[in-house]
Amino acid sequence: MNQSLINAVFQPKPNKQESKADEITKNVRAIMNVEAAKRDTKTERLRASRLARDAQMPVAPMKKMRATVRRVK
């Protein structure tokens, strides 16, 4: 006999609770994926605006730090 036919016939069917849990899991994962995509697009938008803002700001020269002498006891 064909192996795929045997697997299709004798495959266990999930009960009602398992089916409901699988459906809930699928919906939750879809929601989480949408939220993650929104978060990523917002992060990219904010990063681009921050880089544009920083590019427009004048660069101030850095002050030289004084050399400190460490004392050994």
PDB file of N, H, CA, C and O in Angstrom:
ATOM      1  N   MET A   1       0.825  -1.193   0.000  1.00  0.00           N
ATOM      2  CA  MET A   1       0.000   0.000   0.000  1.00  0.00           C
ATOM      3  C   MET A   1       0.864   1.250   0.000  1.00  0.00           C
ATOM      4  O   MET A   1       2.049   1.211   0.332  1.00  0.00           O
ATOM      5  N   ASN A   2       0.250   2.345  -0.376  1.00  0.00           N
ATOM      6  H   ASN A   2      -0.713   2.377  -0.646  1.00  0.00           H
ATOM      7  CA  ASN A   2       0.950   3.615  -0.411  1.00  0.00           C
ATOM      8  C   ASN A   2       1.140   4.130   1.019  1.00  0.00           C
ATOM      9  O   ASN A   2       0.187   4.166   1.798  1.00  0.00           O
ATOM     10  N   GLN A   3       2.365   4.527   1.362  1.00  0.00           N
ATOM     11  H   GLN A   3       3.139   4.498   0.729  1.00  0.00           H
ATOM     12  CA  GLN A   3       2.674   4.953   2.733  1.00  0.00           C
ATOM     13  C   GLN A   3       1.906   6.225   3.111  1.00  0.00           C
ATOM     14  O   GLN A   3       1.448   6.345   4.247  1.00  0.00           O
ATOM     15  N   SER A   4       1.757   7.173   2.183  1.00  0.00           N
ATOM     16  H   SER A   4       2.129   7.076   1.260  1.00  0.00           H
ATOM     17  CA  SER A   4       1.034   8.415   2.490  1.00  0.00           C
ATOM     18  C   SER A   4      -0.438   8.126   2.762  1.00  0.00           C
ATOM     19  O   SER A   4      -1.053   8.801   3.587  1.00  0.00           O
ATOM     20  N   LEU A   5      -1.015   7.133   2.082  1.00  0.00           N
ATOM     21  H   LEU A   5      -0.515   6.584   1.411  1.00  0.00           H
ATOM     22  CA  LEU A   5      -2.410   6.744   2.325  1.00  0.00           C
ATOM     23  C   LEU A   5      -2.551   6.128   3.703  1.00  0.00           C
ATOM     24  O   LEU A   5      -3.524   6.406   4.404  1.00  0.00           O
ATOM     25  N   ILE A   6      -1.609   5.304   4.104  1.00  0.00           N
ATOM     26  H   ILE A   6      -0.818   5.078   3.535  1.00  0.00           H
ATOM     27  CA  ILE A   6      -1.640   4.684   5.431  1.00  0.00           C
ATOM     28  C   ILE A   6      -1.509   5.764   6.508  1.00  0.00           C
ATOM     29  O   ILE A   6      -2.227   5.725   7.506  1.00  0.00           O
ATOM     30  N   ASN A   7      -0.603   6.725   6.320  1.00  0.00           N
ATOM     31  H   ASN A   7      -0.019   6.757   5.509  1.00  0.00           H
ATOM     32  CA  ASN A   7      -0.440   7.800   7.300  1.00  0.00           C
ATOM     33  C   ASN A   7      -1.682   8.676   7.393  1.00  0.00           C
ATOM     34  O   ASN A   7      -2.020   9.149   8.478  1.00  0.00           O
ATOM     35  N   ALA A   8      -2.369   8.901   6.269  1.00  0.00           N
ATOM     36  H   ALA A   8      -2.094   8.517   5.387  1.00  0.00           H
ATOM     37  CA  ALA A   8      -3.568   9.731   6.274  1.00  0.00           C
ATOM     38  C   ALA A   8      -4.717   9.035   6.991  1.00  0.00           C
ATOM     39  O   ALA A   8      -5.499   9.686   7.685  1.00  0.00           O
ATOM     40  N   VAL A   9      -4.827   7.728   6.831  1.00  0.00           N
ATOM     41  H   VAL A   9      -4.192   7.199   6.267  1.00  0.00           H
ATOM     42  CA  VAL A   9      -5.931   6.983   7.429  1.00  0.00           C
ATOM     43  C   VAL A   9      -5.727   6.794   8.926  1.00  0.00           C
ATOM     44  O   VAL A   9      -6.672   6.937   9.702  1.00  0.00           O
ATOM     45  N   PHE A  10      -4.514   6.476   9.336  1.00  0.00           N
ATOM     46  H   PHE A  10      -3.746   6.359   8.706  1.00  0.00           H
ATOM     47  CA  PHE A  10      -4.255   6.146  10.731  1.00  0.00           C
ATOM     48  C   PHE A  10      -3.693   7.303  11.548  1.00  0.00           C
ATOM     49  O   PHE A  10      -3.191   7.097  12.653  1.00  0.00           O
ATOM     50  N   GLN A  11      -3.772   8.496  11.020  1.00  0.00           N
ATOM     51  H   GLN A  11      -4.179   8.663  10.123  1.00  0.00           H
ATOM     52  CA  GLN A  11      -3.287   9.663  11.760  1.00  0.00           C
ATOM     53  C   GLN A  11      -4.268   9.991  12.879  1.00  0.00           C
ATOM     54  O   GLN A  11      -5.471  10.080  12.632  1.00  0.00           O
ATOM     55  N   PRO A  12      -3.782  10.172  14.102  1.00  0.00           N
ATOM     56  CA  PRO A  12      -4.691  10.474  15.204  1.00  0.00           C
ATOM     57  C   PRO A  12      -5.307  11.863  15.034  1.00  0.00           C
ATOM     58  O   PRO A  12      -4.640  12.811  14.620  1.00  0.00           O
ATOM     59  N   LYS A  13      -6.569  11.954  15.356  1.00  0.00           N
ATOM     60  H   LYS A  13      -7.111  11.184  15.692  1.00  0.00           H
ATOM     61  CA  LYS A  13      -7.291  13.217  15.257  1.00  0.00           C
ATOM     62  C   LYS A  13      -7.199  13.933  16.602  1.00  0.00           C
ATOM     63  O   LYS A  13      -7.396  13.299  17.638  1.00  0.00           O
ATOM     64  N   PRO A  14      -6.903  15.247  16.618  1.00  0.00           N
ATOM     65  CA  PRO A  14      -6.860  15.968  17.889  1.00  0.00           C
ATOM     66  C   PRO A  14      -8.269  16.104  18.465  1.00  0.00           C
ATOM     67  O   PRO A  14      -9.250  16.238  17.732  1.00  0.00           O
ATOM     68  N   ASN A  15      -8.342  16.067  19.787  1.00  0.00           N
ATOM     69  H   ASN A  15      -7.545  15.959  20.382  1.00  0.00           H
ATOM     70  CA  ASN A  15      -9.653  16.215  20.399  1.00  0.00           C
ATOM     71  C   ASN A  15     -10.065  17.683  20.396  1.00  0.00           C
ATOM     72  O   ASN A  15      -9.319  18.535  19.913  1.00  0.00           O
ATOM     73  N   LYS A  16     -11.232  17.981  20.926  1.00  0.00           N
ATOM     74  H   LYS A  16     -11.838  17.289  21.318  1.00  0.00           H
ATOM     75  CA  LYS A  16     -11.785  19.326  20.857  1.00  0.00           C
ATOM     76  C   LYS A  16     -10.913  20.324  21.611  1.00  0.00           C
ATOM     77  O   LYS A  16     -10.721  21.446  21.142  1.00  0.00           O
ATOM     78  N   GLN A  17     -10.382  19.938  22.771  1.00  0.00           N
ATOM     79  H   GLN A  17     -10.538  19.026  23.152  1.00  0.00           H
ATOM     80  CA  GLN A  17      -9.545  20.837  23.555  1.00  0.00           C
ATOM     81  C   GLN A  17      -8.228  21.139  22.837  1.00  0.00           C
ATOM     82  O   GLN A  17      -7.762  22.279  22.842  1.00  0.00           O
ATOM     83  N   GLU A  18      -7.635  20.125  22.226  1.00  0.00           N
ATOM     84  H   GLU A  18      -8.013  19.199  22.222  1.00  0.00           H
ATOM     85  CA  GLU A  18      -6.391  20.334  21.495  1.00  0.00           C
ATOM     86  C   GLU A  18      -6.619  21.241  20.293  1.00  0.00           C
ATOM     87  O   GLU A  18      -5.792  22.105  20.000  1.00  0.00           O
ATOM     88  N   SER A  19      -7.732  21.048  19.599  1.00  0.00           N
ATOM     89  H   SER A  19      -8.403  20.346  19.837  1.00  0.00           H
ATOM     90  CA  SER A  19      -8.048  21.881  18.444  1.00  0.00           C
ATOM     91  C   SER A  19      -8.220  23.338  18.862  1.00  0.00           C
ATOM     92  O   SER A  19      -7.713  24.242  18.198  1.00  0.00           O
ATOM     93  N   LYS A  20      -8.929  23.565  19.951  1.00  0.00           N
ATOM     94  H   LYS A  20      -9.342  22.831  20.491  1.00  0.00           H
ATOM     95  CA  LYS A  20      -9.152  24.924  20.451  1.00  0.00           C
ATOM     96  C   LYS A  20      -7.826  25.548  20.883  1.00  0.00           C
ATOM     97  O   LYS A  20      -7.573  26.718  20.594  1.00  0.00           O
ATOM     98  N   ALA A  21      -6.984  24.787  21.567  1.00  0.00           N
ATOM     99  H   ALA A  21      -7.190  23.837  21.802  1.00  0.00           H
ATOM    100  CA  ALA A  21      -5.684  25.290  22.006  1.00  0.00           C
ATOM    101  C   ALA A  21      -4.800  25.634  20.806  1.00  0.00           C
ATOM    102  O   ALA A  21      -4.099  26.646  20.825  1.00  0.00           O
ATOM    103  N   ASP A  22      -4.829  24.800  19.765  1.00  0.00           N
ATOM    104  H   ASP A  22      -5.399  23.978  19.750  1.00  0.00           H
ATOM    105  CA  ASP A  22      -4.051  25.083  18.566  1.00  0.00           C
ATOM    106  C   ASP A  22      -4.537  26.358  17.879  1.00  0.00           C
ATOM    107  O   ASP A  22      -3.737  27.149  17.381  1.00  0.00           O
ATOM    108  N   GLU A  23      -5.844  26.545  17.858  1.00  0.00           N
ATOM    109  H   GLU A  23      -6.495  25.903  18.263  1.00  0.00           H
ATOM    110  CA  GLU A  23      -6.414  27.742  17.243  1.00  0.00           C
ATOM    111  C   GLU A  23      -6.012  28.995  18.029  1.00  0.00           C
ATOM    112  O   GLU A  23      -5.652  30.013  17.437  1.00  0.00           O
ATOM    113  N   ILE A  24      -6.074  28.918  19.344  1.00  0.00           N
ATOM    114  H   ILE A  24      -6.367  28.091  19.825  1.00  0.00           H
ATOM    115  CA  ILE A  24      -5.695  30.052  20.188  1.00  0.00           C
ATOM    116  C   ILE A  24      -4.209  30.364  20.011  1.00  0.00           C
ATOM    117  O   ILE A  24      -3.822  31.528  19.899  1.00  0.00           O
ATOM    118  N   THR A  25      -3.387  29.330  19.986  1.00  0.00           N
ATOM    119  H   THR A  25      -3.701  28.385  20.077  1.00  0.00           H
ATOM    120  CA  THR A  25      -1.952  29.515  19.804  1.00  0.00           C
ATOM    121  C   THR A  25      -1.665  30.186  18.467  1.00  0.00           C
ATOM    122  O   THR A  25      -0.837  31.094  18.396  1.00  0.00           O
ATOM    123  N   LYS A  26      -2.333  29.752  17.421  1.00  0.00           N
ATOM    124  H   LYS A  26      -3.005  29.014  17.480  1.00  0.00           H
ATOM    125  CA  LYS A  26      -2.146  30.327  16.093  1.00  0.00           C
ATOM    126  C   LYS A  26      -2.539  31.804  16.096  1.00  0.00           C
ATOM    127  O   LYS A  26      -1.832  32.627  15.515  1.00  0.00           O
ATOM    128  N   ASN A  27      -3.646  32.152  16.736  1.00  0.00           N
ATOM    129  H   ASN A  27      -4.220  31.483  17.208  1.00  0.00           H
ATOM    130  CA  ASN A  27      -4.098  33.540  16.791  1.00  0.00           C
ATOM    131  C   ASN A  27      -3.145  34.408  17.606  1.00  0.00           C
ATOM    132  O   ASN A  27      -2.846  35.537  17.218  1.00  0.00           O
ATOM    133  N   VAL A  28      -2.671  33.885  18.728  1.00  0.00           N
ATOM    134  H   VAL A  28      -2.914  32.968  19.042  1.00  0.00           H
ATOM    135  CA  VAL A  28      -1.746  34.648  19.573  1.00  0.00           C
ATOM    136  C   VAL A  28      -0.435  34.899  18.826  1.00  0.00           C
ATOM    137  O   VAL A  28       0.105  36.005  18.878  1.00  0.00           O
ATOM    138  N   ARG A  29       0.067  33.904  18.148  1.00  0.00           N
ATOM    139  H   ARG A  29      -0.372  33.006  18.106  1.00  0.00           H
ATOM    140  CA  ARG A  29       1.311  34.081  17.393  1.00  0.00           C
ATOM    141  C   ARG A  29       1.133  35.106  16.281  1.00  0.00           C
ATOM    142  O   ARG A  29       2.041  35.893  16.013  1.00  0.00           O
ATOM    143  N   ALA A  30      -0.028  35.103  15.631  1.00  0.00           N
ATOM    144  H   ALA A  30      -0.765  34.464  15.848  1.00  0.00           H
ATOM    145  CA  ALA A  30      -0.290  36.088  14.581  1.00  0.00           C
ATOM    146  C   ALA A  30      -0.304  37.500  15.163  1.00  0.00           C
ATOM    147  O   ALA A  30       0.272  38.419  14.581  1.00  0.00           O
ATOM    148  N   ILE A  31      -0.956  37.671  16.301  1.00  0.00           N
ATOM    149  H   ILE A  31      -1.423  36.925  16.774  1.00  0.00           H
ATOM    150  CA  ILE A  31      -1.003  38.980  16.956  1.00  0.00           C
ATOM    151  C   ILE A  31       0.390  39.420  17.361  1.00  0.00           C
ATOM    152  O   ILE A  31       0.759  40.577  17.155  1.00  0.00           O
ATOM    153  N   MET A  32       1.169  38.512  17.937  1.00  0.00           N
ATOM    154  H   MET A  32       0.869  37.573  18.105  1.00  0.00           H
ATOM    155  CA  MET A  32       2.530  38.849  18.365  1.00  0.00           C
ATOM    156  C   MET A  32       3.413  39.219  17.178  1.00  0.00           C
ATOM    157  O   MET A  32       4.247  40.118  17.287  1.00  0.00           O
ATOM    158  N   ASN A  33       3.241  38.537  16.043  1.00  0.00           N
ATOM    159  H   ASN A  33       2.564  37.806  15.954  1.00  0.00           H
ATOM    160  CA  ASN A  33       4.027  38.856  14.855  1.00  0.00           C
ATOM    161  C   ASN A  33       3.672  40.241  14.323  1.00  0.00           C
ATOM    162  O   ASN A  33       4.555  40.980  13.888  1.00  0.00           O
ATOM    163  N   VAL A  34       2.392  40.598  14.354  1.00  0.00           N
ATOM    164  H   VAL A  34       1.675  39.998  14.708  1.00  0.00           H
ATOM    165  CA  VAL A  34       1.969  41.929  13.907  1.00  0.00           C
ATOM    166  C   VAL A  34       2.556  42.993  14.828  1.00  0.00           C
ATOM    167  O   VAL A  34       3.065  44.007  14.351  1.00  0.00           O
ATOM    168  N   GLU A  35       2.492  42.775  16.136  1.00  0.00           N
ATOM    169  H   GLU A  35       2.079  41.951  16.523  1.00  0.00           H
ATOM    170  CA  GLU A  35       3.035  43.739  17.089  1.00  0.00           C
ATOM    171  C   GLU A  35       4.547  43.882  16.933  1.00  0.00           C
ATOM    172  O   GLU A  35       5.078  44.988  17.032  1.00  0.00           O
ATOM    173  N   ALA A  36       5.233  42.787  16.695  1.00  0.00           N
ATOM    174  H   ALA A  36       4.802  41.888  16.614  1.00  0.00           H
ATOM    175  CA  ALA A  36       6.684  42.844  16.503  1.00  0.00           C
ATOM    176  C   ALA A  36       7.029  43.614  15.233  1.00  0.00           C
ATOM    177  O   ALA A  36       7.997  44.375  15.213  1.00  0.00           O
ATOM    178  N   ALA A  37       6.248  43.422  14.178  1.00  0.00           N
ATOM    179  H   ALA A  37       5.462  42.803  14.195  1.00  0.00           H
ATOM    180  CA  ALA A  37       6.488  44.152  12.937  1.00  0.00           C
ATOM    181  C   ALA A  37       6.266  45.650  13.138  1.00  0.00           C
ATOM    182  O   ALA A  37       7.040  46.469  12.642  1.00  0.00           O
ATOM    183  N   LYS A  38       5.213  46.004  13.863  1.00  0.00           N
ATOM    184  H   LYS A  38       4.584  45.339  14.266  1.00  0.00           H
ATOM    185  CA  LYS A  38       4.948  47.417  14.161  1.00  0.00           C
ATOM    186  C   LYS A  38       6.080  48.014  14.982  1.00  0.00           C
ATOM    187  O   LYS A  38       6.522  49.132  14.717  1.00  0.00           O
ATOM    188  N   ARG A  39       6.549  47.271  15.979  1.00  0.00           N
ATOM    189  H   ARG A  39       6.190  46.363  16.194  1.00  0.00           H
ATOM    190  CA  ARG A  39       7.633  47.745  16.835  1.00  0.00           C
ATOM    191  C   ARG A  39       8.908  47.946  16.024  1.00  0.00           C
ATOM    192  O   ARG A  39       9.619  48.931  16.224  1.00  0.00           O
ATOM    193  N   ASP A  40       9.205  47.022  15.113  1.00  0.00           N
ATOM    194  H   ASP A  40       8.628  46.221  14.951  1.00  0.00           H
ATOM    195  CA  ASP A  40      10.404  47.141  14.290  1.00  0.00           C
ATOM    196  C   ASP A  40      10.330  48.349  13.358  1.00  0.00           C
ATOM    197  O   ASP A  40      11.320  49.062  13.190  1.00  0.00           O
ATOM    198  N   THR A  41       9.169  48.584  12.751  1.00  0.00           N
ATOM    199  H   THR A  41       8.365  48.005  12.887  1.00  0.00           H
ATOM    200  CA  THR A  41       9.037  49.737  11.863  1.00  0.00           C
ATOM    201  C   THR A  41       9.148  51.039  12.647  1.00  0.00           C
ATOM    202  O   THR A  41       9.739  52.005  12.164  1.00  0.00           O
ATOM    203  N   LYS A  42       8.594  51.073  13.834  1.00  0.00           N
ATOM    204  H   LYS A  42       8.114  50.288  14.226  1.00  0.00           H
ATOM    205  CA  LYS A  42       8.696  52.276  14.663  1.00  0.00           C
ATOM    206  C   LYS A  42      10.148  52.516  15.067  1.00  0.00           C
ATOM    207  O   LYS A  42      10.618  53.653  15.046  1.00  0.00           O
ATOM    208  N   THR A  43      10.854  51.457  15.432  1.00  0.00           N
ATOM    209  H   THR A  43      10.472  50.533  15.450  1.00  0.00           H
ATOM    210  CA  THR A  43      12.256  51.582  15.817  1.00  0.00           C
ATOM    211  C   THR A  43      13.081  52.116  14.654  1.00  0.00           C
ATOM    212  O   THR A  43      13.915  53.001  14.841  1.00  0.00           O
ATOM    213  N   GLU A  44      12.856  51.586  13.455  1.00  0.00           N
ATOM    214  H   GLU A  44      12.178  50.867  13.303  1.00  0.00           H
ATOM    215  CA  GLU A  44      13.593  52.047  12.284  1.00  0.00           C
ATOM    216  C   GLU A  44      13.280  53.508  11.979  1.00  0.00           C
ATOM    217  O   GLU A  44      14.177  54.272  11.623  1.00  0.00           O
ATOM    218  N   ARG A  45      12.019  53.899  12.116  1.00  0.00           N
ATOM    219  H   ARG A  45      11.290  53.278  12.405  1.00  0.00           H
ATOM    220  CA  ARG A  45      11.627  55.284  11.858  1.00  0.00           C
ATOM    221  C   ARG A  45      12.296  56.220  12.858  1.00  0.00           C
ATOM    222  O   ARG A  45      12.820  57.266  12.475  1.00  0.00           O
ATOM    223  N   LEU A  46      12.280  55.849  14.136  1.00  0.00           N
ATOM    224  H   LEU A  46      11.854  54.999  14.447  1.00  0.00           H
ATOM    225  CA  LEU A  46      12.896  56.682  15.160  1.00  0.00           C
ATOM    226  C   LEU A  46      14.410  56.752  14.993  1.00  0.00           C
ATOM    227  O   LEU A  46      15.009  57.806  15.208  1.00  0.00           O
ATOM    228  N   ARG A  47      15.025  55.652  14.617  1.00  0.00           N
ATOM    229  H   ARG A  47      14.539  54.796  14.443  1.00  0.00           H
ATOM    230  CA  ARG A  47      16.473  55.635  14.403  1.00  0.00           C
ATOM    231  C   ARG A  47      16.846  56.559  13.244  1.00  0.00           C
ATOM    232  O   ARG A  47      17.819  57.308  13.327  1.00  0.00           O
ATOM    233  N   ALA A  48      16.062  56.500  12.161  1.00  0.00           N
ATOM    234  H   ALA A  48      15.271  55.892  12.093  1.00  0.00           H
ATOM    235  CA  ALA A  48      16.337  57.354  11.005  1.00  0.00           C
ATOM    236  C   ALA A  48      16.176  58.823  11.366  1.00  0.00           C
ATOM    237  O   ALA A  48      16.987  59.651  10.952  1.00  0.00           O
ATOM    238  N   SER A  49      15.149  59.157  12.125  1.00  0.00           N
ATOM    239  H   SER A  49      14.490  58.484  12.461  1.00  0.00           H
ATOM    240  CA  SER A  49      14.953  60.558  12.502  1.00  0.00           C
ATOM    241  C   SER A  49      16.052  61.031  13.448  1.00  0.00           C
ATOM    242  O   SER A  49      16.490  62.178  13.357  1.00  0.00           O
ATOM    243  N   ARG A  50      16.505  60.163  14.355  1.00  0.00           N
ATOM    244  H   ARG A  50      16.149  59.231  14.429  1.00  0.00           H
ATOM    245  CA  ARG A  50      17.578  60.528  15.265  1.00  0.00           C
ATOM    246  C   ARG A  50      18.880  60.754  14.505  1.00  0.00           C
ATOM    247  O   ARG A  50      19.606  61.706  14.791  1.00  0.00           O
ATOM    248  N   LEU A  51      19.178  59.896  13.548  1.00  0.00           N
ATOM    249  H   LEU A  51      18.588  59.123  13.315  1.00  0.00           H
ATOM    250  CA  LEU A  51      20.394  60.058  12.757  1.00  0.00           C
ATOM    251  C   LEU A  51      20.331  61.327  11.914  1.00  0.00           C
ATOM    252  O   LEU A  51      21.340  62.013  11.753  1.00  0.00           O
ATOM    253  N   ALA A  52      19.155  61.647  11.377  1.00  0.00           N
ATOM    254  H   ALA A  52      18.335  61.090  11.508  1.00  0.00           H
ATOM    255  CA  ALA A  52      19.003  62.872  10.600  1.00  0.00           C
ATOM    256  C   ALA A  52      19.186  64.094  11.496  1.00  0.00           C
ATOM    257  O   ALA A  52      19.821  65.070  11.098  1.00  0.00           O
ATOM    258  N   ARG A  53      18.634  64.040  12.694  1.00  0.00           N
ATOM    259  H   ARG A  53      18.117  63.247  13.017  1.00  0.00           H
ATOM    260  CA  ARG A  53      18.772  65.150  13.637  1.00  0.00           C
ATOM    261  C   ARG A  53      20.229  65.324  14.037  1.00  0.00           C
ATOM    262  O   ARG A  53      20.726  66.449  14.090  1.00  0.00           O
ATOM    263  N   ASP A  54      20.915  64.231  14.316  1.00  0.00           N
ATOM    264  H   ASP A  54      20.511  63.317  14.272  1.00  0.00           H
ATOM    265  CA  ASP A  54      22.319  64.304  14.719  1.00  0.00           C
ATOM    266  C   ASP A  54      23.198  64.805  13.582  1.00  0.00           C
ATOM    267  O   ASP A  54      24.201  65.475  13.829  1.00  0.00           O
ATOM    268  N   ALA A  55      22.840  64.494  12.345  1.00  0.00           N
ATOM    269  H   ALA A  55      22.026  63.950  12.145  1.00  0.00           H
ATOM    270  CA  ALA A  55      23.625  64.952  11.204  1.00  0.00           C
ATOM    271  C   ALA A  55      23.503  66.462  11.032  1.00  0.00           C
ATOM    272  O   ALA A  55      24.434  67.100  10.541  1.00  0.00           O
ATOM    273  N   GLN A  56      22.377  67.042  11.426  1.00  0.00           N
ATOM    274  H   GLN A  56      21.620  66.524  11.825  1.00  0.00           H
ATOM    275  CA  GLN A  56      22.165  68.477  11.279  1.00  0.00           C
ATOM    276  C   GLN A  56      22.792  69.280  12.411  1.00  0.00           C
ATOM    277  O   GLN A  56      23.076  70.464  12.229  1.00  0.00           O
ATOM    278  N   MET A  57      23.012  68.686  13.552  1.00  0.00           N
ATOM    279  H   MET A  57      22.781  67.725  13.701  1.00  0.00           H
ATOM    280  CA  MET A  57      23.568  69.401  14.690  1.00  0.00           C
ATOM    281  C   MET A  57      25.051  69.656  14.470  1.00  0.00           C
ATOM    282  O   MET A  57      25.763  68.783  13.974  1.00  0.00           O
ATOM    283  N   PRO A  58      25.530  70.859  14.839  1.00  0.00           N
ATOM    284  CA  PRO A  58      26.966  71.118  14.701  1.00  0.00           C
ATOM    285  C   PRO A  58      27.754  70.291  15.714  1.00  0.00           C
ATOM    286  O   PRO A  58      27.290  70.025  16.823  1.00  0.00           O
ATOM    287  N   VAL A  59      28.929  69.903  15.311  1.00  0.00           N
ATOM    288  H   VAL A  59      29.306  70.119  14.411  1.00  0.00           H
ATOM    289  CA  VAL A  59      29.771  69.091  16.174  1.00  0.00           C
ATOM    290  C   VAL A  59      30.640  70.031  17.012  1.00  0.00           C
ATOM    291  O   VAL A  59      31.425  70.805  16.463  1.00  0.00           O
ATOM    292  N   ALA A  60      30.505  69.967  18.313  1.00  0.00           N
ATOM    293  H   ALA A  60      29.867  69.338  18.758  1.00  0.00           H
ATOM    294  CA  ALA A  60      31.302  70.797  19.208  1.00  0.00           C
ATOM    295  C   ALA A  60      32.642  70.116  19.446  1.00  0.00           C
ATOM    296  O   ALA A  60      32.702  68.896  19.597  1.00  0.00           O
ATOM    297  N   PRO A  61      33.712  70.895  19.478  1.00  0.00           N
ATOM    298  CA  PRO A  61      35.014  70.270  19.748  1.00  0.00           C
ATOM    299  C   PRO A  61      35.059  69.748  21.179  1.00  0.00           C
ATOM    300  O   PRO A  61      34.533  70.370  22.101  1.00  0.00           O
ATOM    301  N   MET A  62      35.680  68.627  21.340  1.00  0.00           N
ATOM    302  H   MET A  62      36.108  68.121  20.591  1.00  0.00           H
ATOM    303  CA  MET A  62      35.755  68.022  22.663  1.00  0.00           C
ATOM    304  C   MET A  62      36.820  68.723  23.495  1.00  0.00           C
ATOM    305  O   MET A  62      37.872  69.109  22.986  1.00  0.00           O
ATOM    306  N   LYS A  63      36.534  68.877  24.764  1.00  0.00           N
ATOM    307  H   LYS A  63      35.680  68.563  25.177  1.00  0.00           H
ATOM    308  CA  LYS A  63      37.500  69.481  25.668  1.00  0.00           C
ATOM    309  C   LYS A  63      38.569  68.449  26.005  1.00  0.00           C
ATOM    310  O   LYS A  63      38.302  67.252  26.107  1.00  0.00           O
ATOM    311  N   LYS A  64      39.786  68.955  26.174  1.00  0.00           N
ATOM    312  H   LYS A  64      40.003  69.928  26.092  1.00  0.00           H
ATOM    313  CA  LYS A  64      40.857  68.052  26.569  1.00  0.00           C
ATOM    314  C   LYS A  64      40.720  67.772  28.058  1.00  0.00           C
ATOM    315  O   LYS A  64      40.439  68.670  28.851  1.00  0.00           O
ATOM    316  N   MET A  65      40.918  66.551  28.413  1.00  0.00           N
ATOM    317  H   MET A  65      41.146  65.821  27.769  1.00  0.00           H
ATOM    318  CA  MET A  65      40.829  66.174  29.819  1.00  0.00           C
ATOM    319  C   MET A  65      42.182  66.408  30.482  1.00  0.00           C
ATOM    320  O   MET A  65      43.235  66.172  29.889  1.00  0.00           O
ATOM    321  N   ARG A  66      42.128  66.869  31.705  1.00  0.00           N
ATOM    322  H   ARG A  66      41.273  67.061  32.187  1.00  0.00           H
ATOM    323  CA  ARG A  66      43.360  67.074  32.436  1.00  0.00           C
ATOM    324  C   ARG A  66      43.953  65.727  32.812  1.00  0.00           C
ATOM    325  O   ARG A  66      43.246  64.773  33.137  1.00  0.00           O
ATOM    326  N   ALA A  67      45.226  65.687  32.756  1.00  0.00           N
ATOM    327  H   ALA A  67      45.801  66.462  32.492  1.00  0.00           H
ATOM    328  CA  ALA A  67      45.916  64.467  33.168  1.00  0.00           C
ATOM    329  C   ALA A  67      45.932  64.433  34.694  1.00  0.00           C
ATOM    330  O   ALA A  67      46.298  65.421  35.329  1.00  0.00           O
ATOM    331  N   THR A  68      45.556  63.353  35.263  1.00  0.00           N
ATOM    332  H   THR A  68      45.259  62.549  34.746  1.00  0.00           H
ATOM    333  CA  THR A  68      45.552  63.221  36.715  1.00  0.00           C
ATOM    334  C   THR A  68      46.714  62.335  37.123  1.00  0.00           C
ATOM    335  O   THR A  68      47.066  61.374  36.439  1.00  0.00           O
ATOM    336  N   VAL A  69      47.286  62.682  38.239  1.00  0.00           N
ATOM    337  H   VAL A  69      47.000  63.462  38.795  1.00  0.00           H
ATOM    338  CA  VAL A  69      48.410  61.903  38.762  1.00  0.00           C
ATOM    339  C   VAL A  69      47.879  61.008  39.860  1.00  0.00           C
ATOM    340  O   VAL A  69      47.231  61.478  40.796  1.00  0.00           O
ATOM    341  N   ARG A  70      48.141  59.771  39.753  1.00  0.00           N
ATOM    342  H   ARG A  70      48.667  59.389  38.993  1.00  0.00           H
ATOM    343  CA  ARG A  70      47.688  58.823  40.770  1.00  0.00           C
ATOM    344  C   ARG A  70      48.763  58.722  41.844  1.00  0.00           C
ATOM    345  O   ARG A  70      49.953  58.593  41.559  1.00  0.00           O
ATOM    346  N   ARG A  71      48.320  58.782  43.031  1.00  0.00           N
ATOM    347  H   ARG A  71      47.353  58.887  43.262  1.00  0.00           H
ATOM    348  CA  ARG A  71      49.239  58.673  44.145  1.00  0.00           C
ATOM    349  C   ARG A  71      49.215  57.254  44.685  1.00  0.00           C
ATOM    350  O   ARG A  71      48.153  56.673  44.906  1.00  0.00           O
ATOM    351  N   VAL A  72      50.359  56.730  44.885  1.00  0.00           N
ATOM    352  H   VAL A  72      51.222  57.202  44.705  1.00  0.00           H
ATOM    353  CA  VAL A  72      50.480  55.376  45.416  1.00  0.00           C
ATOM    354  C   VAL A  72      50.837  55.499  46.893  1.00  0.00           C
ATOM    355  O   VAL A  72      51.782  56.199  47.254  1.00  0.00           O
ATOM    356  N   LYS A  73      50.094  54.831  47.723  1.00  0.00           N
ATOM    357  H   LYS A  73      49.326  54.262  47.429  1.00  0.00           H
ATOM    358  CA  LYS A  73      50.355  54.894  49.171  1.00  0.00           C
ATOM    359  C   LYS A  73      51.352  53.863  49.595  1.00  0.00           C
ATOM    360  O   LYS A  73      51.686  53.776  50.776  1.00  0.00           O
TER     361      LYS A  73
END
